[in-house]
Amino acid sequence: MSKQPDMEHPFNEQFEQMGLDARARFMQNHLCNVMHELQGSTLGIDNFGENPDGSLKEHLKRSYGDWLPPYSTRMRIVVTGAAGFVGSHLVDFLMKRGHTVIAIDNFSTGYHMNLLDWMDHRNFELHTHDVRNPLNIKGKVDQIFHLAGSASPDECISDPISILTTCFQGTINMLELARRCNARFLLASSCGIYGFPLWHHNPQSENFLGNVKTFGRRACHDEGKRAAESLCYAYAKQHNVEVRIARVFNTFGPRMRIDDGRVVSTFILQCLRGECFTIKGDGNSSRSLMYISDLIDGLIELMLSDYTGGPMNFGKQEEYNMIEVTEIVTRAVKKVQGDKFRPTPTSFLPARTDDPLMRHPDCTLAKEQLGWSTKVDIDEGMLETVEWFAAMEEEDWLYDTEEEEEGKSPPDI
Ligand SMILES: NC(=O)c1ccc[n+]([C@@H]2O[C@H](COP(=O)([O-])OP(=O)(O)OC[C@H]3O[C@@H](n4cnc5c(N)ncnc54)[C@H](O)[C@@H]3O)[C@@H](O)[C@H]2O)c1
């Protein structure tokens, strides 16, 4: 049976000693924290001022356990790639909303640590499974978020076949699951489907059909995602599967992998460690950088919407060149390190072959159809990210996947 909240107020003594204003603020905070605990932190209830007692959250956890109000819209939701960067943030969001989450991952690039908060939760199941193999899930499934697959530029070099087969066979298997369960299906596609945009393709809207090389370093990712999108279309046409396709542009935030060759994680670590920024190319290539919470909002909105008109872009509308990115990272690291900060020099290396010169989304469709746009300022997001990297670095928890396989760095669960 669900645990009900204790009737005895846990803060009586503290409450008695407060003035009227403080009592009002205390109650407001108390209510906010209850709401946070019960329904997640996305209800716009963050702005009620400072929490008067730092341990309030802990008290609430003990008092209320995992009691939740009876939602009529609770769903059973499958998330593939759940232990990865985007997947684990999505799991957090859904779990805090009171849904049941079935997390699927083969841990090729994901970490158990990312899902640590939910391991013992009764609404959470984790299955180690490779989506390239068929998957059966008993009982109803309402939604499938299909995120499994790497977005890492380095992996495109080390294991392109696995990236392609995950995109193709993995998507077929998950669409089959959606068909059997009558579940709505969302694919995390990629801006990679646009390939190598030229100047007159900037910004890239969904109508731009792409300029993709079948025989290049990034082809496995770009062509893989293109095939995955076509599979969604085919399953919608042939089997009436309800599909949604999110074309994701560069995203950053806590839990990014350090070893995947993406610019943000690379620059943050170089700056935190006082090493040299290594810019590939002349520094003029540009990217749009979206903070993770904005992407999660977009994925949720798209999944819940009635929009069936095809793929939709999600990304930050502003573009930053590589030099600007080092400056943004430097500002955040300076704030985090304070007096310990030492300026980081920059060196330029040869550009990587087939790297697009620009990535700039046109998100008019998402704005018109979902009312979605990014909200998080780049400096704000970067600070959160650098704080996370710095904390991990201090704990010596920044590791790569091989280390996890060998059981070296991350804590056992
Ligand atoms: N993060 C970005 O900037 C970005 C940009 C474009 C597209 N995307 C897409 O979003 C999705 C999530 O990206 P991410 O940044 O979280 O990457 P990630 O590498 O952090 O996470 C991917 C997860 O998928 C799992 N996975 C990979 N192959 C699998 C397989 N065959 N079976 C089961 N699990 C498998 C990995 O172990 C990992 O946990 C990917 O599909 C990616 O292509 C992300």
The ligand as an SDF file (V2000), in Angstrom:
LIG
                    3D

 44 48  0  0  0  0  0  0  0  0999 V2000
   23.6610   14.6660  -27.5860 N   0  0  0  0  0  0  0  0  0  0  0  0
   23.5790   15.2570  -28.7520 C   0  0  0  0  0  0  0  0  0  0  0  0
   24.0900   16.3610  -28.9520 O   0  0  0  0  0  0  0  0  0  0  0  0
   22.8300   14.5730  -29.8790 C   0  0  0  0  0  0  0  0  0  0  0  0
   22.7910   15.1930  -31.1290 C   0  0  0  0  0  0  0  0  0  0  0  0
   22.1310   14.5570  -32.1700 C   0  0  0  0  0  0  0  0  0  0  0  0
   21.4920   13.3620  -31.9590 C   0  0  0  0  0  0  0  0  0  0  0  0
   21.5300   12.7760  -30.7310 N   0  0  0  0  0  0  0  0  0  0  0  0
   20.8700   11.4660  -30.5700 C   0  0  0  0  0  0  0  0  0  0  0  0
   20.2600   11.3500  -29.2940 O   0  0  0  0  0  0  0  0  0  0  0  0
   20.4210   10.0170  -28.8100 C   0  0  0  0  0  0  0  0  0  0  0  0
   21.0680   10.0400  -27.4460 C   0  0  0  0  0  0  0  0  0  0  0  0
   22.3680   10.6500  -27.5450 O   0  0  0  0  0  0  0  0  0  0  0  0
   23.3110   10.8540  -26.2810 P   0  0  0  0  0  0  0  0  0  0  0  0
   24.0100   12.1300  -26.4720 O   0  0  0  0  0  0  0  0  0  0  0  0
   22.5450   10.6110  -25.0440 O   0  0  0  0  0  0  0  0  0  0  0  0
   24.3660    9.6880  -26.5030 O   0  0  0  0  0  0  0  0  0  0  0  0
   24.9870    8.6740  -25.4060 P   0  0  0  0  0  0  0  0  0  0  0  0
   26.0860    7.9540  -26.0730 O   0  0  0  0  0  0  0  0  0  0  0  0
   25.2830    9.4150  -24.1410 O   0  0  0  0  0  0  0  0  0  0  0  0
   23.7640    7.7060  -25.1210 O   0  0  0  0  0  0  0  0  0  0  0  0
   23.3640    6.6790  -26.0110 C   0  0  0  0  0  0  0  0  0  0  0  0
   22.9190    5.4920  -25.1770 C   0  0  0  0  0  0  0  0  0  0  0  0
   22.5130    4.4490  -26.0670 O   0  0  0  0  0  0  0  0  0  0  0  0
   23.0790    3.2260  -25.6210 C   0  0  0  0  0  0  0  0  0  0  0  0
   23.2110    2.3390  -26.7900 N   0  0  0  0  0  0  0  0  0  0  0  0
   24.0120    2.5170  -27.8620 C   0  0  0  0  0  0  0  0  0  0  0  0
   23.8700    1.4840  -28.7220 N   0  0  0  0  0  0  0  0  0  0  0  0
   22.9330    0.6550  -28.1680 C   0  0  0  0  0  0  0  0  0  0  0  0
   22.3460   -0.5710  -28.5550 C   0  0  0  0  0  0  0  0  0  0  0  0
   22.6770   -1.1740  -29.7120 N   0  0  0  0  0  0  0  0  0  0  0  0
   21.4330   -1.1460  -27.7380 N   0  0  0  0  0  0  0  0  0  0  0  0
   21.0730   -0.5610  -26.5730 C   0  0  0  0  0  0  0  0  0  0  0  0
   21.6040    0.5930  -26.1380 N   0  0  0  0  0  0  0  0  0  0  0  0
   22.5100    1.2000  -26.9300 C   0  0  0  0  0  0  0  0  0  0  0  0
   24.4190    3.6180  -25.0100 C   0  0  0  0  0  0  0  0  0  0  0  0
   24.9390    2.6610  -24.1100 O   0  0  0  0  0  0  0  0  0  0  0  0
   24.0540    4.9280  -24.3240 C   0  0  0  0  0  0  0  0  0  0  0  0
   23.5990    4.7210  -23.0120 O   0  0  0  0  0  0  0  0  0  0  0  0
   21.2430    9.2560  -29.8420 C   0  0  0  0  0  0  0  0  0  0  0  0
   20.3810    8.5160  -30.6540 O   0  0  0  0  0  0  0  0  0  0  0  0
   21.9200   10.3540  -30.6220 C   0  0  0  0  0  0  0  0  0  0  0  0
   22.2230    9.9730  -31.9460 O   0  0  0  0  0  0  0  0  0  0  0  0
   22.1860   13.3600  -29.6840 C   0  0  0  0  0  0  0  0  0  0  0  0
  1  2  1  0
  2  3  2  0
  2  4  1  0
  4  5  1  0
  4 44  2  0
  5  6  2  0
  6  7  1  0
  7  8  2  0
  8  9  1  0
  8 44  1  0
  9 10  1  0
  9 42  1  0
 10 11  1  0
 11 12  1  0
 11 40  1  0
 12 13  1  0
 13 14  1  0
 14 15  2  0
 14 16  1  0
 14 17  1  0
 17 18  1  0
 18 19  2  0
 18 20  1  0
 18 21  1  0
 21 22  1  0
 22 23  1  0
 23 24  1  0
 23 38  1  0
 24 25  1  0
 25 26  1  0
 25 36  1  0
 26 27  1  0
 26 35  1  0
 27 28  2  0
 28 29  1  0
 29 30  1  0
 29 35  2  0
 30 31  1  0
 30 32  2  0
 32 33  1  0
 33 34  2  0
 34 35  1  0
 36 37  1  0
 36 38  1  0
 38 39  1  0
 40 41  1  0
 40 42  1  0
 42 43  1  0
M  CHG  2   8   1  16  -1
M  END
$$$$
